[in-house]
Amino acid sequence: MLKIPVSLLSMLALLSQLVIAQGPKDTLCILQLNDVYEIGALDQGRSGGMARVATIVREHEARYQTLVVVAGDFVSPSVIGTTKVDGQRVNGKHMVDLMNQVGVDLVTFGNHEFDIPEKDLQQRMNESTFQWVSSDVLHADSNGVHMPFYKKSTDSTPVPLHFILASKNNQFKIGIVTATIPSNKQPWVFYGDNVKSMKRAYRQVRGETDLVLGLTHLKIEDDERMLRKLKRIPLIMGGHDHQHMFVTSRRGAVAKADANAKTMYRHLLFRSGKKGKVQVVSQLLPVDTTIPSDPQIAVAVKSWEDKSYASFRQVGLEPEAVVFRAPEPLDGTEASVRNKQTNLGILISKSMLAASPKADAAVFNSGSIRIDDVIQGVMTQLDIIRTLPFGGKLCEVEMTGSLLNKMLLTAEQLKGSGGYLQMSPNLAVQNNNALLNGLPIDDTKIYTIVSPEFLFSGAEKGLEFLKEGHREIRAIKRFDAPGDIHTDLRLAVVKYLASL
């Protein structure tokens, strides 16, 4: 596989557009987004934002027949999604609202669509005005029956296995087939084999279309495998990896934009000559300060932000307040925090120790960090909220060294998952030995560990033994006094950063 520099792609795309403008009557434009969790601009307003996306969509709609697609992950996780508005958890309602207004046409499931309760996902689907499509993910009922998900408005419309669209003057038709990574598994979801499901959907549409594309939410290596298995698919529009890339093979390519609409891909499709093949020209588009915000969408974004900010203020957080200037980029990417200790993880663990100075050490599940981004420069409380959207109470746990050893060594086997632990810098695991302050942990000694309560609920996959009632847990001290920073991990982080 070959990765082509984006600058070269842009140049080739611009040259190709000159040819396009002179040639065919029909040019279909596909605008691709993936992994969009935030509706507002990020990086102190420098990148992203659904209001800018809307401007790009409107400009292209004025010139081309335009299809706006999202390659999964949009209802969760997000800062606003964790708040309550009118007494109800938002759970992606804001994203669907903005996607409706922006003009999204087609989506497939990402793994995070299944983070929220089944009834809430159904409600989000009902609220959407765009088309859902899924070649491999089905709903599983309590009897083990697998049926397509559906969108209910005046009646129940099943989610199709594929999508077909004709160009404006019917010069060509395209088909789109999909695949979703089988993670964040839920008992009410059936995950079909990615390759077999896409092959089956491909066979169903290839006779009716001139070109079949993929819309996937997979790891890049799985997308590359899909290109090898389905050799006639020239383009897979993918998500999940969060960084933009354009990976080519002899016959096709995989295109992924940056998460949170910091960039988006444009794919122009046209027939070269009356009987020529349908061509695809791809270009990465920046979504930054050079793009003005659509006024109507900007108002809608601010409305949702105002509602969520009010919710944060109720727990003592002020989203727009500046608390820290990071001397170096803080790594909160999922690929890092779930596989190694990062400087952001260390900063959070130090905040926990500052809140509980008598504790021996601090640990927390890496799945608590949901920003999947690098924080640079000025940090606001909103950055902390984005990092730890679920907050959560802190507790102090007295446990035997034997259990502490088991917890740390087990967590090392959970790399790649949310159960991998971020730890205070005085903890380490080296050569299958757990160390505290550079010394082996004594199985017979009692240690005090500060941790989110969630970690000791038994709900973290792989660490289910960490639960109150375990014979090696001597005590769990909780803090419920109003204003105590232990009542919300984010308050502890804010206080610690303000002290630096």
Secondary structure, DSSP 4 states (H G I P E B T S, - for coil): -EEPPHHHHHHHHHHHHHHHHHS-S-EEEEEEE-----SS-BTTTTB--HHHHHHHHHHHHTTSEEEEEE-S--SSS-TGGGSEETTEE-TTHHHHHHHHHHT--EE---GGGGSS-HHHHHHHHHH--SEE--SSEEEE-TT--EE--EEESSSEEEPPSEEEEE-TTSS-EEEEEEEE---S--TTEEE--HHHHHHHHHHHHHTT-SEEEEEEES-HHHHHHHHHHSTT--EEEEESS-S-EEEE-SS-EEEEPPGGGTEEEEEEEEESSSSSPEEEEEEEEE-BTTSPPPHHHHHHHHHHHHHHHHHHHTTT--TT-EEEEEEEEEE--HHHHTTS--HHHHHHHHHHHHHSTTSSEEEEEGGG----SEEEEEEEHHHHHHHSTT---EEEEEEEHHHHHHHHHHHHTTTTSTTSEEE-TTEEEETTEEEETTEEPPTTSEEEEEEEGGGGBT-STT-TT-BTT-TTEEEEEE--STT-GGG-HHHHHHHHHHH-
